[in-house]
Amino acid sequence: MPEALAALQSDAQVQVEAEGWLIFRPVGGERAVGLILYPGGRVDPRAYAPPARAIAAEGYLVVMVPMPLNLAFFGPDRAAEVMAAFPEVEHWAVGGHSLGEAMAARFAHGHPSAVQGLVLWASYPAASDDLSARELAVVSISGTRDGLATEEKIAASRSLLPAQTRWVTIEGEPLEWTTQACETCGRPVETAAMTLRSICTNALLTQQRAEANLPGEKKVWRYKLALQIANEDVIDLPPKDVATLQELVGKLYAALVVGQVWEMLDPKQE
């Protein structure tokens, strides 16, 4: 991701070090507050460089901690090593994304005197890591179109967090199923019903040669999703369903259509 790689470059505001940990140091001034971030499961830690850099630019030390096999489950206590390496930092917050955040919450639960803040990014603590009685500064950031950390799951986690927790919800934009695929000149493709809706339903309902042994349950799932896309204007598709649609469209259509549909399904994808 170009913006992530660009965020790994030092400048007049932030000094970046990428030896072992990814360290983002604000240039000038004392670093009294630090933030330790754990990456999501199987996510390259460099993907979090843009937000880490933005936080550092506000005057905070930020340390992104790579994990064994890119799974924070295997290194939940690595924040302790970071804290030991920066004794000048007086106050620490821990956090992360998805699985990374869950393990950061576990660290906060197990080290009450070492952690003063917690950042939850599309995740929530496990029931065994109840933090509701702690004097922690907590912020929970979630999205309405997240198919994993759903709004229901986030709401259910409220009892595990302090009463003063700040809850931030990012509204996702619904897909425009009637958007048409266009020629390179910008005119709509002169083929009947070449909309995002028709392309996706066709890709779901077309059995390709390599799928002769596709299990019945997968066929039923595709059929139900095709019906949903055909008949509903607003659908909350989880990331895994978006990825499946991209894969099926990619196998069935030419590059002119695939390029546009992939961008329609996931505008942030590079």
Backbone as CSV, one residue per row, in Angstrom:
resi,resn,N_x,N_y,N_z,CA_x,CA_y,CA_z,C_x,C_y,C_z
1,MET,0.849,-1.178,0.000,0.000,0.000,0.000,0.889,1.234,0.000
2,PRO,0.845,2.058,-1.041,1.762,3.197,-1.172,1.746,4.134,0.022
3,GLU,0.544,4.440,0.564,0.492,5.381,1.682,1.148,4.822,2.935
4,ALA,1.102,3.496,3.111,1.754,2.874,4.260,3.265,2.978,4.133
5,LEU,3.785,2.705,2.959,5.232,2.800,2.739,5.705,4.235,2.880
6,ALA,4.892,5.184,2.402,5.264,6.597,2.530,5.305,7.015,3.995
7,ALA,4.401,6.447,4.816,4.333,6.798,6.237,5.519,6.261,7.025
8,LEU,6.296,5.370,6.426,7.465,4.807,7.095,8.716,5.657,6.896
9,GLN,8.569,6.794,6.213,9.707,7.681,5.974,9.750,8.786,7.022
10,SER,10.925,9.046,7.550,11.087,10.116,8.538,10.966,11.482,7.880
11,ASP,10.517,12.463,8.657,10.484,13.843,8.175,10.695,14.785,9.355
12,ALA,10.371,16.058,9.188,10.634,17.050,10.230,9.746,16.865,11.450
13,GLN,8.641,16.138,11.318,7.712,15.941,12.433,7.899,14.620,13.170
14,VAL,8.168,13.555,12.384,8.208,12.212,12.956,9.450,11.465,12.482
15,GLN,10.161,10.888,13.445,11.298,10.030,13.125,10.824,8.574,13.189
16,VAL,11.069,7.829,12.108,10.595,6.450,12.021,11.780,5.493,12.041
17,GLU,11.662,4.459,12.874,12.669,3.406,12.936,11.978,2.070,12.669
18,ALA,12.566,1.267,11.806,11.926,0.006,11.412,12.812,-1.193,11.697
19,GLU,13.641,-1.098,12.719,14.488,-2.213,13.124,13.787,-2.990,14.233
20,GLY,13.225,-4.137,13.930,12.463,-4.888,14.932,11.080,-4.299,15.077
21,TRP,10.877,-3.477,16.115,9.612,-2.761,16.261,9.536,-1.643,15.221
22,LEU,8.325,-1.204,14.908,8.133,0.004,14.108,7.912,1.145,15.096
23,ILE,8.887,2.038,15.183,8.858,3.097,16.190,8.639,4.438,15.501
24,PHE,7.652,5.173,15.993,7.333,6.494,15.459,7.555,7.499,16.595
25,ARG,8.638,8.301,16.484,9.004,9.250,17.532,8.671,10.670,17.072
26,PRO,7.946,11.428,17.872,7.747,12.844,17.529,9.073,13.580,17.649
27,VAL,9.362,14.431,16.700,10.618,15.170,16.698,10.498,16.363,17.644
28,GLY,11.397,16.435,18.614,11.398,17.536,19.573,10.441,17.301,20.723
29,GLY,10.777,17.806,21.874,9.909,17.688,23.052,10.062,16.348,23.750
30,GLU,9.586,16.289,24.987,9.663,15.063,25.767,8.466,14.171,25.461
31,ARG,8.703,12.878,25.502,7.642,11.909,25.204,7.148,11.317,26.523
32,ALA,6.202,11.992,27.144,5.715,11.544,28.441,4.640,10.472,28.311
33,VAL,4.012,10.398,27.139,2.932,9.435,26.903,3.274,8.594,25.682
34,GLY,3.094,7.273,25.803,3.376,6.374,24.694,2.205,5.455,24.406
35,LEU,2.121,5.016,23.162,1.070,4.101,22.723,1.717,2.880,22.082
36,ILE,1.344,1.695,22.557,1.848,0.434,22.000,0.715,-0.222,21.239
37,LEU,0.957,-0.539,19.974,-0.084,-1.114,19.124,0.260,-2.538,18.712
38,TYR,-0.739,-3.420,18.772,-0.621,-4.789,18.293,-1.396,-4.913,16.973
39,PRO,-0.803,-5.481,15.925,-1.500,-5.608,14.641,-2.586,-6.680,14.675
40,GLY,-3.514,-6.582,13.737,-4.556,-7.592,13.596,-3.983,-8.905,13.099
41,GLY,-4.770,-9.965,13.221,-4.317,-11.292,12.822,-3.926,-11.376,11.366
42,ARG,-2.687,-11.829,11.124,-2.138,-12.028,9.784,-2.123,-10.743,8.949
43,VAL,-1.995,-9.606,9.629,-1.893,-8.320,8.946,-0.466,-7.806,9.080
44,ASP,0.117,-7.383,7.968,1.462,-6.815,7.987,1.461,-5.572,8.884
45,PRO,2.318,-5.515,9.892,2.338,-4.353,10.797,2.530,-3.026,10.069
46,ARG,3.195,-3.044,8.926,3.411,-1.801,8.180,2.115,-1.174,7.700
47,ALA,1.044,-1.976,7.606,-0.241,-1.445,7.145,-0.790,-0.374,8.089
48,TYR,-0.314,-0.381,9.344,-0.810,0.573,10.335,0.074,1.813,10.442
49,ALA,1.029,1.948,9.552,1.950,3.082,9.613,1.243,4.431,9.487
50,PRO,0.262,4.606,8.589,-0.380,5.935,8.486,-1.021,6.419,9.791
51,PRO,-1.886,5.619,10.455,-2.438,6.129,11.718,-1.389,6.264,12.815
52,ALA,-0.405,5.347,12.847,0.649,5.438,13.857,1.431,6.734,13.687
53,ARG,1.722,7.064,12.448,2.460,8.290,12.165,1.645,9.529,12.546
54,ALA,0.348,9.502,12.237,-0.507,10.648,12.557,-0.570,10.889,14.065
55,ILE,-0.613,9.813,14.837,-0.641,9.943,16.302,0.693,10.489,16.806
56,ALA,1.788,9.995,16.241,3.114,10.477,16.645,3.281,11.964,16.329
57,ALA,2.696,12.405,15.224,2.799,13.812,14.839,2.125,14.731,15.851
58,GLU,1.234,14.155,16.674,0.573,14.934,17.722,1.396,14.985,19.006
59,GLY,2.569,14.322,18.998,3.465,14.413,20.149,3.577,13.179,21.013
60,TYR,3.104,12.039,20.504,3.136,10.805,21.298,4.074,9.774,20.667
61,LEU,4.801,9.068,21.516,5.610,7.950,21.030,4.671,6.802,20.675
62,VAL,4.831,6.228,19.487,3.995,5.103,19.058,4.911,3.954,18.658
63,VAL,4.647,2.767,19.200,5.446,1.589,18.877,4.519,0.480,18.393
64,MET,4.699,0.084,17.135,3.948,-1.040,16.575,4.783,-2.300,16.761
65,VAL,4.192,-3.330,17.361,4.941,-4.527,17.739,4.592,-5.691,16.818
66,PRO,5.497,-6.121,15.942,5.253,-7.319,15.135,5.076,-8.546,16.021
67,MET,4.319,-9.521,15.530,4.000,-10.701,16.325,4.452,-11.991,15.639
68,PRO,4.703,-13.046,16.418,5.054,-14.336,15.812,3.930,-14.810,14.897
69,LEU,4.285,-15.163,13.663,3.312,-15.630,12.673,2.226,-14.592,12.397
70,ASN,2.510,-13.320,12.708,1.525,-12.242,12.553,0.254,-12.506,13.351
71,LEU,0.378,-13.136,14.510,-0.761,-13.433,15.377,-0.425,-12.993,16.802
72,ALA,-1.098,-11.964,17.294,-0.808,-11.432,18.623,-1.094,-12.436,19.733
73,PHE,-1.868,-13.453,19.425,-2.156,-14.506,20.404,-0.865,-15.116,20.949
74,PHE,0.192,-15.140,20.115,1.455,-15.748,20.524,2.408,-14.762,21.198
75,GLY,1.973,-13.512,21.376,2.861,-12.549,22.038,2.117,-11.478,22.800
76,PRO,1.136,-11.847,23.626,0.318,-10.835,24.294,1.072,-9.955,25.283
77,ASP,2.217,-10.425,25.793,2.961,-9.660,26.797,4.133,-8.875,26.223
78,ARG,4.213,-8.763,24.911,5.355,-8.062,24.314,5.375,-6.569,24.639
79,ALA,4.245,-6.024,25.064,4.231,-4.609,25.444,5.188,-4.341,26.603
80,ALA,5.378,-5.328,27.460,6.277,-5.144,28.605,7.701,-4.850,28.146
81,GLU,8.121,-5.490,27.051,9.462,-5.252,26.525,9.605,-3.823,26.021
82,VAL,8.557,-3.318,25.395,8.585,-1.938,24.900,8.677,-0.960,26.069
83,MET,7.876,-1.188,27.089,7.890,-0.295,28.250,9.260,-0.252,28.898
84,ALA,9.913,-1.408,28.977,11.244,-1.465,29.579,12.268,-0.709,28.742
85,ALA,12.046,-0.648,27.430,12.995,0.007,26.529,12.855,1.533,26.523
86,PHE,11.737,2.042,27.051,11.507,3.495,27.058,11.137,3.953,28.476
87,PRO,12.084,3.922,29.384,11.793,4.277,30.786,11.381,5.736,30.964
88,GLU,11.684,6.589,29.973,11.336,8.006,30.097,9.829,8.249,29.927
89,VAL,9.118,7.295,29.353,7.671,7.447,29.166,6.971,7.215,30.500
90,GLU,6.159,8.171,30.918,5.507,8.112,32.232,4.154,7.410,32.193
91,HIS,3.468,7.516,31.081,2.126,6.940,30.984,2.000,6.161,29.676
92,TRP,1.421,4.965,29.781,1.304,4.102,28.605,-0.156,3.767,28.298
93,ALA,-0.467,3.735,27.000,-1.726,3.174,26.507,-1.364,2.020,25.587
94,VAL,-2.190,1.001,25.578,-1.999,-0.120,24.663,-3.258,-0.255,23.816
95,GLY,-3.106,-0.890,22.680,-4.265,-1.066,21.810,-3.885,-1.839,20.574
96,GLY,-4.796,-1.875,19.644,-4.532,-2.592,18.409,-5.797,-2.820,17.624
97,HIS,-5.665,-3.639,16.618,-6.767,-3.916,15.699,-7.173,-5.375,15.780
98,SER,-8.467,-5.632,15.910,-9.019,-6.983,15.864,-8.359,-7.888,16.912
99,LEU,-7.729,-8.994,16.469,-7.063,-9.888,17.414,-5.990,-9.153,18.205
100,GLY,-5.307,-8.216,17.570,-4.280,-7.445,18.265,-4.844,-6.677,19.444
101,GLU,-6.012,-6.083,19.251,-6.632,-5.339,20.350,-7.053,-6.267,21.478
102,ALA,-7.599,-7.437,21.112,-8.021,-8.382,22.150,-6.849,-8.781,23.036
103,MET,-5.677,-8.961,22.414,-4.498,-9.311,23.199,-3.939,-8.106,23.960
104,ALA,-4.122,-6.911,23.419,-3.725,-5.706,24.155,-4.600,-5.543,25.395
105,ALA,-5.892,-5.847,25.251,-6.798,-5.794,26.400,-6.388,-6.830,27.448
106,ARG,-5.941,-7.975,26.985,-5.468,-9.003,27.919,-4.248,-8.510,28.686
107,PHE,-3.345,-7.822,27.974,-2.172,-7.269,28.651,-2.599,-6.230,29.679
108,ALA,-3.523,-5.359,29.319,-3.997,-4.327,30.244,-4.639,-4.962,31.475
109,HIS,-5.360,-6.046,31.259,-6.010,-6.739,32.372,-4.978,-7.356,33.318
110,GLY,-3.908,-7.890,32.748,-2.895,-8.557,33.558,-1.844,-7.648,34.135
111,HIS,-1.792,-6.380,33.677,-0.774,-5.434,34.161,-1.449,-4.112,34.529
112,PRO,-2.290,-4.121,35.538,-3.085,-2.929,35.869,-2.271,-1.691,36.226
113,SER,-1.110,-1.866,36.823,-0.326,-0.698,37.223,0.499,-0.116,36.084
114,ALA,0.637,-0.857,34.999,1.498,-0.411,33.899,0.746,0.318,32.799
115,VAL,-0.575,0.143,32.731,-1.364,0.661,31.609,-2.398,1.663,32.105
116,GLN,-2.415,2.840,31.486,-3.384,3.869,31.856,-4.440,4.110,30.773
117,GLY,-4.217,3.556,29.580,-5.172,3.775,28.497,-5.278,2.570,27.589
118,LEU,-6.427,2.443,26.909,-6.677,1.312,26.010,-7.408,1.812,24.772
119,VAL,-6.899,1.409,23.603,-7.521,1.773,22.329,-8.031,0.502,21.662
120,LEU,-9.349,0.412,21.478,-9.955,-0.748,20.827,-10.341,-0.361,19.406
121,TRP,-9.809,-1.107,18.450,-10.016,-0.785,17.042,-10.657,-2.011,16.385
122,ALA,-11.974,-1.944,16.202,-12.734,-3.046,15.599,-12.584,-4.332,16.407
123,SER,-12.731,-4.221,17.726,-12.611,-5.406,18.572,-13.144,-5.098,19.963
124,TYR,-12.963,-6.059,20.869,-13.476,-5.935,22.224,-12.757,-6.965,23.092
125,PRO,-12.744,-6.770,24.411,-12.036,-7.716,25.280,-12.760,-9.058,25.365
126,ALA,-12.016,-10.093,25.703,-12.631,-11.382,26.002,-13.333,-11.267,27.355
127,ALA,-14.328,-12.124,27.575,-15.070,-12.081,28.829,-14.165,-12.274,30.042
128,SER,-13.080,-13.018,29.861,-12.140,-13.269,30.962,-11.265,-12.056,31.276
129,ASP,-11.300,-11.036,30.400,-10.481,-9.839,30.599,-11.366,-8.637,30.934
130,ASP,-12.244,-8.809,31.891,-13.189,-7.769,32.300,-12.435,-6.564,32.868
131,LEU,-12.630,-5.398,32.241,-11.941,-4.174,32.655,-12.908,-3.141,33.218
132,SER,-14.124,-3.541,33.476,-15.170,-2.585,33.851,-14.874,-1.836,35.148
133,ALA,-14.123,-2.442,36.044,-13.837,-1.799,37.336,-12.533,-1.005,37.333
134,ARG,-11.862,-0.948,36.197,-10.559,-0.289,36.112,-10.691,1.204,35.845
135,GLU,-9.731,1.981,36.350,-9.661,3.417,36.065,-8.817,3.611,34.811
136,LEU,-9.375,3.249,33.690,-8.683,3.326,32.405,-9.333,4.364,31.502
137,ALA,-8.509,5.063,30.719,-9.034,5.884,29.632,-9.181,4.974,28.424
138,VAL,-10.409,4.733,27.976,-10.670,3.771,26.910,-11.448,4.418,25.784
139,VAL,-11.047,4.106,24.544,-11.826,4.495,23.381,-12.046,3.255,22.523
140,SER,-13.289,3.055,22.096,-13.641,1.934,21.223,-14.071,2.488,19.879
141,ILE,-13.343,2.105,18.824,-13.621,2.593,17.474,-14.104,1.422,16.619
142,SER,-15.278,1.555,16.021,-15.834,0.468,15.211,-16.542,1.034,13.993
143,GLY,-16.820,0.145,13.032,-17.493,0.556,11.801,-18.809,-0.176,11.613
144,THR,-19.776,0.495,11.017,-21.094,-0.109,10.859,-21.126,-1.231,9.829
145,ARG,-20.118,-1.290,8.948,-20.105,-2.329,7.917,-19.098,-3.435,8.217
146,ASP,-18.600,-3.479,9.439,-17.646,-4.522,9.822,-18.402,-5.829,10.014
147,GLY,-18.044,-6.835,9.241,-18.734,-8.119,9.325,-18.230,-9.015,10.436
148,LEU,-17.137,-8.641,11.090,-16.576,-9.455,12.170,-16.897,-8.822,13.534
149,ALA,-16.381,-7.626,13.759,-16.720,-6.899,14.985,-18.004,-6.125,14.717
150,THR,-19.121,-6.832,14.695,-20.409,-6.233,14.341,-20.877,-5.260,15.420
151,GLU,-21.863,-4.439,15.061,-22.417,-3.496,16.022,-22.983,-4.217,17.239
152,GLU,-23.575,-5.386,17.012,-24.143,-6.153,18.115,-23.055,-6.634,19.074
153,LYS,-21.941,-7.115,18.530,-20.845,-7.588,19.367,-20.196,-6.438,20.134
154,ILE,-20.049,-5.299,19.473,-19.470,-4.137,20.143,-20.374,-3.701,21.294
155,ALA,-21.679,-3.668,21.043,-22.626,-3.264,22.089,-22.580,-4.231,23.267
156,ALA,-22.436,-5.514,22.967,-22.406,-6.526,24.028,-21.164,-6.405,24.901
157,SER,-20.123,-5.744,24.380,-18.874,-5.622,25.148,-18.896,-4.471,26.140
158,ARG,-19.926,-3.672,26.134,-19.973,-2.495,27.008,-19.810,-2.864,28.481
159,SER,-20.371,-3.998,28.867,-20.296,-4.393,30.277,-18.890,-4.794,30.701
160,LEU,-17.984,-4.990,29.731,-16.615,-5.400,30.040,-15.665,-4.214,30.141
161,LEU,-16.176,-3.007,29.873,-15.328,-1.820,29.836,-15.801,-0.767,30.832
162,PRO,-14.913,0.150,31.227,-15.284,1.168,32.209,-16.443,2.038,31.730
163,ALA,-17.195,2.575,32.670,-18.355,3.408,32.333,-17.958,4.637,31.538
164,GLN,-16.724,5.128,31.725,-16.274,6.337,31.051,-15.741,6.076,29.644
165,THR,-15.859,4.852,29.147,-15.363,4.515,27.804,-16.005,5.416,26.753
166,ARG,-15.187,5.868,25.834,-15.688,6.676,24.713,-15.940,5.751,23.531
167,TRP,-17.142,5.818,22.963,-17.545,4.945,21.872,-17.615,5.747,20.574
168,VAL,-16.833,5.341,19.569,-16.791,6.036,18.278,-17.230,5.060,17.190
169,THR,-18.285,5.413,16.469,-18.792,4.563,15.391,-18.607,5.265,14.057
170,ILE,-17.964,4.591,13.122,-17.743,5.139,11.777,-18.795,4.548,10.846
171,GLU,-19.593,5.412,10.258,-20.662,4.960,9.370,-20.090,4.554,8.018
172,GLY,-20.445,3.342,7.555,-20.020,2.877,6.237,-21.010,3.285,5.165
173,GLU,-20.509,3.510,3.968,-21.373,3.890,2.856,-21.947,2.644,2.186
174,PRO,-23.274,2.596,1.934,-23.855,1.435,1.243,-23.391,1.361,-0.202
175,LEU,-23.320,0.153,-0.734,-22.941,-0.040,-2.133,-24.053,0.445,-3.051
176,GLU,-23.681,1.078,-4.147,-24.651,1.535,-5.144,-24.797,0.439,-6.203
177,TRP,-25.778,-0.436,-6.003,-25.917,-1.615,-6.866,-26.334,-1.272,-8.288
178,THR,-26.885,-0.060,-8.496,-27.335,0.312,-9.846,-26.247,0.989,-10.668
179,THR,-25.057,1.182,-10.093,-23.955,1.792,-10.849,-23.588,0.924,-12.038
180,GLN,-23.448,1.566,-13.205,-23.152,0.819,-14.420,-21.654,0.739,-14.691
181,ALA,-21.245,-0.388,-15.293,-19.874,-0.502,-15.796,-19.764,0.324,-17.070
182,CYS,-18.622,0.964,-17.276,-18.458,1.875,-18.416,-17.291,1.454,-19.307
183,GLU,-17.346,1.938,-20.537,-16.214,1.798,-21.446,-15.111,2.726,-20.961
184,THR,-13.908,2.581,-21.517,-12.796,3.435,-21.098,-13.056,4.902,-21.405
185,CYS,-13.947,5.178,-22.359,-14.276,6.560,-22.703,-15.280,7.171,-21.733
186,GLY,-15.835,6.342,-20.864,-16.788,6.840,-19.885,-18.235,6.522,-20.196
187,ARG,-18.550,6.033,-21.408,-19.927,5.661,-21.741,-20.267,4.312,-21.130
188,PRO,-21.536,4.114,-20.701,-21.934,2.809,-20.176,-21.694,1.696,-21.181
189,VAL,-21.255,0.527,-20.704,-21.056,-0.618,-21.578,-22.363,-0.935,-22.291
190,GLU,-22.309,-1.093,-23.610,-23.528,-1.299,-24.389,-23.969,-2.756,-24.362
191,THR,-24.136,-3.268,-23.153,-24.658,-4.608,-22.944,-25.756,-4.487,-21.904
192,ALA,-26.861,-5.156,-22.112,-28.005,-5.013,-21.220,-27.633,-5.303,-19.771
193,ALA,-28.118,-4.446,-18.898,-28.040,-4.678,-17.454,-26.624,-4.909,-16.933
194,MET,-25.646,-4.119,-17.389,-24.285,-4.246,-16.865,-24.117,-3.326,-15.658
195,THR,-24.902,-3.592,-14.638,-24.792,-2.844,-13.381,-24.032,-3.691,-12.367
196,LEU,-23.632,-3.053,-11.283,-22.960,-3.801,-10.221,-23.852,-4.937,-9.736
197,ARG,-25.146,-4.666,-9.641,-26.093,-5.691,-9.183,-26.123,-6.886,-10.135
198,SER,-26.277,-6.625,-11.425,-26.397,-7.726,-12.383,-25.090,-8.503,-12.528
199,ILE,-23.968,-7.791,-12.474,-22.664,-8.449,-12.608,-22.424,-9.385,-11.426
200,CYS,-22.732,-8.917,-10.231,-22.489,-9.740,-9.038,-23.442,-10.929,-8.959
201,THR,-24.712,-10.724,-9.267,-25.652,-11.848,-9.232,-25.296,-12.882,-10.296
202,ASN,-24.877,-12.413,-11.470,-24.484,-13.342,-12.528,-23.254,-14.139,-12.117
203,ALA,-22.293,-13.484,-11.501,-21.078,-14.175,-11.060,-21.400,-15.209,-9.982
204,LEU,-22.359,-14.905,-9.123,-22.734,-15.839,-8.060,-23.482,-17.054,-8.597
205,LEU,-24.294,-16.856,-9.634,-25.157,-17.927,-10.119,-24.557,-18.740,-11.264
206,THR,-23.423,-18.288,-11.784,-22.771,-19.019,-12.885,-21.777,-20.025,-12.316
207,GLN,-21.980,-21.304,-12.627,-21.034,-22.334,-12.186,-19.969,-22.503,-13.263
208,GLN,-18.732,-22.247,-12.886,-17.636,-22.314,-13.842,-17.053,-23.729,-13.907
209,ARG,-16.276,-23.992,-14.938,-15.766,-25.349,-15.184,-15.011,-25.928,-13.991
210,ALA,-14.210,-25.117,-13.370,-13.390,-25.612,-12.251,-14.212,-25.898,-11.000
211,GLU,-15.513,-25.604,-11.057,-16.356,-25.775,-9.882,-17.334,-26.932,-10.012
212,ALA,-16.978,-27.923,-10.781,-17.870,-29.061,-10.994,-18.211,-29.775,-9.698
213,ASN,-17.284,-29.766,-8.747,-17.501,-30.461,-7.474,-17.794,-29.497,-6.326
214,LEU,-18.304,-28.321,-6.654,-18.624,-27.341,-5.616,-19.692,-27.910,-4.675
215,PRO,-19.443,-27.909,-3.363,-20.405,-28.472,-2.406,-21.762,-27.775,-2.470
216,GLY,-22.800,-28.527,-2.183,-24.146,-27.988,-2.242,-24.371,-26.805,-1.329
217,GLU,-23.764,-26.824,-0.130,-23.980,-25.727,0.803,-23.417,-24.409,0.273
218,LYS,-22.316,-24.495,-0.494,-21.760,-23.273,-1.081,-22.657,-22.746,-2.199
219,LYS,-23.249,-23.672,-2.955,-24.188,-23.248,-4.000,-25.395,-22.547,-3.387
220,VAL,-25.902,-23.094,-2.294,-27.047,-22.481,-1.619,-26.675,-21.100,-1.088
221,TRP,-25.475,-20.986,-0.502,-25.027,-19.685,0.011,-24.959,-18.660,-1.114
222,ARG,-24.407,-19.056,-2.260,-24.314,-18.137,-3.402,-25.704,-17.750,-3.889
223,TYR,-26.612,-18.713,-3.948,-27.980,-18.445,-4.402,-28.654,-17.433,-3.483
224,LYS,-28.525,-17.614,-2.172,-29.165,-16.711,-1.222,-28.575,-15.307,-1.293
225,LEU,-27.243,-15.221,-1.452,-26.622,-13.903,-1.562,-27.048,-13.226,-2.856
226,ALA,-27.157,-13.983,-3.954,-27.610,-13.425,-5.224,-29.025,-12.870,-5.097
227,LEU,-29.909,-13.597,-4.421,-31.276,-13.116,-4.204,-31.274,-11.835,-3.377
228,GLN,-30.423,-11.790,-2.375,-30.342,-10.599,-1.526,-29.883,-9.392,-2.331
229,ILE,-28.850,-9.584,-3.149,-28.337,-8.477,-3.974,-29.377,-8.046,-5.000
230,ALA,-30.111,-8.994,-5.545,-31.105,-8.688,-6.579,-32.305,-7.930,-6.042
231,ASN,-32.609,-8.118,-4.760,-33.864,-7.586,-4.233,-33.735,-6.511,-3.164
232,GLU,-32.519,-6.265,-2.674,-32.341,-5.269,-1.626,-31.389,-4.173,-2.090
233,ASP,-31.681,-2.949,-1.663,-30.837,-1.822,-2.064,-29.679,-1.587,-1.095
234,VAL,-29.878,-1.893,0.176,-28.828,-1.686,1.179,-28.482,-3.033,1.809
235,ILE,-27.239,-3.484,1.612,-26.788,-4.770,2.132,-25.477,-4.548,2.862
236,ASP,-25.398,-5.066,4.064,-24.171,-4.945,4.857,-23.308,-6.175,4.591
237,LEU,-22.411,-6.066,3.623,-21.562,-7.194,3.255,-20.297,-7.226,4.103
238,PRO,-20.028,-8.321,4.790,-18.762,-8.437,5.525,-17.603,-8.543,4.545
239,PRO,-16.387,-8.242,4.976,-15.225,-8.275,4.082,-15.042,-9.599,3.347
240,LYS,-15.330,-10.724,3.997,-15.130,-12.018,3.336,-16.091,-12.199,2.162
241,ASP,-17.318,-11.650,2.258,-18.267,-11.740,1.150,-17.848,-10.838,-0.006
242,VAL,-17.313,-9.661,0.337,-16.795,-8.763,-0.704,-15.658,-9.445,-1.454
243,ALA,-14.764,-10.102,-0.708,-13.633,-10.802,-1.332,-14.116,-11.925,-2.237
244,THR,-15.160,-12.659,-1.813,-15.706,-13.738,-2.642,-16.293,-13.183,-3.931
245,LEU,-17.038,-12.081,-3.836,-17.608,-11.464,-5.034,-16.504,-11.014,-5.986
246,GLN,-15.461,-10.419,-5.444,-14.349,-9.987,-6.297,-13.713,-11.176,-7.011
247,GLU,-13.546,-12.272,-6.286,-12.940,-13.461,-6.881,-13.810,-14.024,-8.013
248,LEU,-15.107,-14.131,-7.779,-16.006,-14.707,-8.787,-16.128,-13.803,-10.005
249,VAL,-16.234,-12.514,-9.769,-16.296,-11.570,-10.897,-14.990,-11.613,-11.675
250,GLY,-13.878,-11.714,-10.967,-12.573,-11.768,-11.626,-12.413,-12.966,-12.537
251,LYS,-13.044,-14.077,-12.191,-12.948,-15.288,-13.019,-13.880,-15.248,-14.229
252,LEU,-14.979,-14.507,-14.112,-16.018,-14.576,-15.144,-15.949,-13.466,-16.185
253,TYR,-15.443,-12.293,-15.784,-15.514,-11.130,-16.669,-14.127,-10.681,-17.139
254,ALA,-14.152,-9.842,-18.160,-12.921,-9.282,-18.721,-12.413,-8.144,-17.837
255,ALA,-11.177,-7.717,-18.089,-10.519,-6.725,-17.242,-11.293,-5.416,-17.148
256,LEU,-11.952,-4.992,-18.240,-12.693,-3.737,-18.243,-13.761,-3.719,-17.153
257,VAL,-14.450,-4.841,-16.994,-15.504,-4.949,-15.988,-14.906,-5.221,-14.601
258,VAL,-13.946,-6.134,-14.540,-13.366,-6.522,-13.255,-12.769,-5.320,-12.524
259,GLY,-11.996,-4.515,-13.248,-11.358,-3.368,-12.610,-12.364,-2.427,-11.970
260,GLN,-13.465,-2.173,-12.679,-14.477,-1.255,-12.147,-15.258,-1.860,-10.992
261,VAL,-15.624,-3.128,-11.123,-16.423,-3.779,-10.078,-15.616,-3.909,-8.791
262,TRP,-14.350,-4.276,-8.902,-13.526,-4.400,-7.696,-13.465,-3.065,-6.952
263,GLU,-13.332,-1.965,-7.714,-13.268,-0.647,-7.078,-14.612,-0.269,-6.473
264,MET,-15.710,-0.637,-7.150,-17.040,-0.360,-6.591,-17.255,-1.111,-5.274
265,LEU,-16.815,-2.368,-5.233,-17.016,-3.188,-4.045,-16.141,-2.758,-2.885
266,ASP,-14.945,-2.283,-3.205,-14.003,-1.870,-2.157,-13.225,-0.656,-2.639
267,PRO,-13.814,0.558,-2.502,-13.172,1.767,-3.035,-11.793,2.044,-2.455
268,LYS,-11.500,1.539,-1.245,-10.211,1.811,-0.604,-9.109,0.862,-1.041
269,GLN,-9.476,-0.175,-1.813,-8.480,-1.163,-2.212,-7.587,-0.583,-3.281
270,GLU,-6.277,-0.869,-3.121,-5.305,-0.393,-4.111,-5.239,-1.326,-5.299
